[in-house]
Amino acid sequence: MAKNKQKKKDEKDLQLEVRERAMVEGILEGSPDGVGVVIIRLDCGCRKMAAVSKDGEPASKVIIYRDHAESVCDQCKDDQGAFIRVVKQFIHWQDPAPDPDQQKQISLKVLGTAETSTH
């Protein structure tokens, strides 16, 4: 039974990734200076995303959305997705990705940490 629950959770996570990927592609398409998209997942299920340039500067507006919803949750409407509610944040790099040193510099400037996920 536990194996079946894990499989369903993995399938749900995969669906989220697919929907995120579509958003990422749309953001990058509208952001010619973007080398990646910052993805911030919040504890409520909403997502914040924005393209980032090779200098670590914003290359698009910040988009906040919630899967299968007409708008973001009430909590995000009140606090605009407060940092304290972040459960995961990373940069999805566009191919070709910047070199590892530049990725580290951009990540440090944007996320405040040198840790990055390669997506």
N, C-alpha and C positions, 0 to 999 in steps of 0.2 A: 504494500500500500504506500509506503513512504517513497519508494522508487517512482511510482506513478505520479505522486504529488510533485516530486522534483522535476519530472519530465514536463508536467504542465507548467511549472514555474519557468523552466528553461524556454519553453515555447512562448510564454508570455513575454519574457525578457527579449527574445528574438524579435517578436512583433514590435516591441518598443524600439528596438534598434533599427528595424526597417523603417518605421515612421520617422525616427530621428534622422535617418540617412536621407530621406526625401526632403526634409526641412533643410538639412545641411547643403544638399545639392542646390536647392532654391536660393539659399543665402549666398553661396559662392557664385552662382550664376549672376546674381545682381551686384556682386562685389568684385570687380576686376582686380583690385589691389589685394584681395584676400589670399592669404597663404594657408589659412585654416579657419576653423570655426570653434569658438569656445562654447562648450556645452556645460550647463550647470543644471543638475537635477536636484529638485527640491523635495522635501519630505512629504509634501502634499500631492506629488505626482506631476506638478507643473514643471516646465522646462524654460530656461532662459538661454538664448543663443545669440551670438553676434560673430561676424567675421572679424578677423584680426589681420593686420598688415605685417609685412616683414620687419617693421620697426616696433611691433608690439602695440601699435595704435589701433583704435577701432576703424574697421573698414566697412561697417554697416551699422544700422540702428540695432539696438537690442530688441529682440523679439521674445515675447513670453507667451507660451501657449500651453494648453492641456489637451492631451489626446482625447478624441471623441467628445469634445465639449465645445459649446459655442463661445465660451469665454473662460478665462482663468478662474481659479477658485476665489472665494471671498477673502481668504487670508492674503493671497497675493495682491488682490485689489487694494487691500489696506496697507500692506507693507512692501509692495513691489518685489516680492521674493527675497526677503531679508537673508543676509549671509548666514545667520545663526541656523537657518533651516536647510542649508545645503547638505545633501547627502553624498554627492559625488560631483567633481568638476574635472574637466580635462579639455584638451584641444585635439580636435580631429584635423589632421594635417592633409592638405590637398596634395596630390601627386603632381609633380615631384615635390616631396617635402623638403623644407629647409634642412641644412646640415644639422647634426645633433647639437653642436654648440649654439647655433642660432635658435634652435628649438628651446634649448634650456634658457637662453636669455629672454626669449619671448614669453615663455611660461612663467619665469620669475617676475617679469614686469606685469603680466596680465593676472596671474593667479596668486602671486606672492609666494610661490614655492618652485623649487627646481624640479620637482617630480612631475612627470608627464606620463600619460597613457598614449600608446601608439595605436591610433584608430584610423 
